[in-house]
């Protein structure tokens, strides 16, 4: 079940692929982190937080699992 805020984002900004994580590259890190678009929109995310936020994942599969569990 989609929660209220996620439903509003889907309705108000339909051109964003909400169910697809976005890859973010961090300077000095060999691989990018995968970040949930919902978490960015709902909680904000500063570049310095990419390595410490619980909303960034090492793999796309981890991010997809988060999206399915937390936002659908």
N, C-alpha and C positions, 0 to 999 in steps of 0.2 A: 504494500500500500504506500502510495506517495504521500509524504507529509505536506502540510500547507505551504511552507516556504518554497519547497522544491516545485510544487504544482504552480505556484505563482511565477517562479523563474521560467518554467517550461512555457507557460501561457504568455508572459510578457516579453520574453526574449526567445522566440521559437527557432531562430536561425542558429543558435548555439547547439552543438552536439553534446548535450548534457551527460549522456551515458558513456562518453568517451573521455578517458583521462588525457591530460595534456603533458607532454614531456618538457621538463624544465632543465636546462643545463646550468650547472654551478661551476664557476671559475675554479680551477684547481681540482676538480673531480672528474675522473676519466669517463664516467657514464652519467647520463641524465637521470633525474628522479621523475617519477610519474605522479602527477598531482590531480586530485579530484576537482573538477570544475565547480561542483556544488560547494565544496569546502572553501574554495577561493572566494566564491561569491558571498557565501554566508558568514565567513569568519575573517576574510582578508588574508593576505599573505605577503610579507615583506621578503625581499630577496635574501636577506640575512637569515631568515627562518627556514629556508628550504631543507637544511640538514637537520633541524631540530623539531620541526612540526610533525605531529602524528598524521597529518593529511598528505604527506609525501611518501611514496613507496619506491623501492628499488626496482620492481618489475611492473610491467603493464598488467600482468595477471593479478598481482596483489592489489593494484589500484582498481581493476575491474571487480574483484571480489568485494572490496570495500564499498564501491558504488552500489552493487547489487544488494549488499547487506544493509547499508545505512540509508540509501536514498531511493529505494524502489519498494 
